Amino acid sequence: MLFVFTGTWRENLSDEDVKAALARRASWQYPDGMRPVGEWWRPGASDPAIISVFEADSYAPILELSLTWESVLNIQCTPAVSAQEGILMGAEVLQKLAN
């Protein structure tokens, strides 16, 4: 299943804390069971500063990701579908509701 992760820097972080987190990110790898689709950083932006899209088959790698970065980021992670998948799902749901 596809997920969208967004992270905003915690307000109490110093510039040094942010730099240390970015340095840690340079060597960090996505957990096993998580297949990244893309990751974007928005320098100077705080809402969100980091966007990651990935696939995962279970919650375990999402929990690992969250626990790894929760000290420096306010995290939101939500399931997502492509527009094409959403259109097909919507049509199926509307068909069921019509019956």
N, C-alpha and C positions, 0 to 999 in steps of 0.2 A: 504494500500500500504506500501511496505517496504522502509525504508530510512536508509542511512548511514550518520552519523554525525561525523565529525572530528574537533578537536579543538587543536590549538597550542597556547602556552602561549604568550601573548603580550610581546613584547620586553622591554617595560618600567616598568615591574613589578619587585618589590624587592622580596627577599626571603620571607619576612614577608607577602607580598601580596599573594604569591603562597600558603603559609601555611594557610592563612586565607580563601582562596578559597577552599582548600581541606577540611578544617574544616566545611565550609558552605555546601560542597557537602555531608558530612556525614549525615546531617539532611534533605537535599533537596529530594523531591520526584518528579518523572516524572509527568508532567501535565496530567489532565484528558484528555482522548482521545488519549493518547500515550501509546502503549504497548511495553515495552522494550523486546528485544530478548537477548541482551547481551551488556555489557560495559567493555571495557578494558582500563587500564592505562599503559602507557609506561614510567616508571620512568627514568629520565635522558634523555629521547627523547624529541625533540621539534617539530618534524614534522611527524606525529601528536603525541601529547602527550596523547590525549584521543580519543577513538573510541567508538561510541555507535551505535548499530543497533536497530531499533525500527519500529513498525508499527503505522500508523496514517491514519485516514480516511479524515482528513481535514488539512488545513494549520495552523489553530489556535493554536494547541499545539506546533507546530514547531516554530511559531513566539514567543510564550511564552518562550520556551526553549532558543531561540536565544537572546531575550531581557534580560533574566535572567543572561546569562553568557557572553554577549558581552563585558563587561567591563574588563574581564580578559583573554578571549580567542578570537583568530581569528577563525571564524567558517566557515565551509563548510558543507552543507547538500544537499545530492543528492538522488534521487530515485534509487532503486536497485531491481534486480530480481535474483532469484536463477539461477544457470546454466541451470537446467532442464527447468524452465519457459522461459529463454532466447532462448534455442534451439527451443522450441515449437513456441514461438513468431516469431523467425527468419524464421522458415519454413513457417508459415502463410504469413509473409510479402513477402518472395521470391515467394510463390505461386501466390499472388496477382500481383506481378510485372511481372510474366511470362504470365499472362493473358492479 
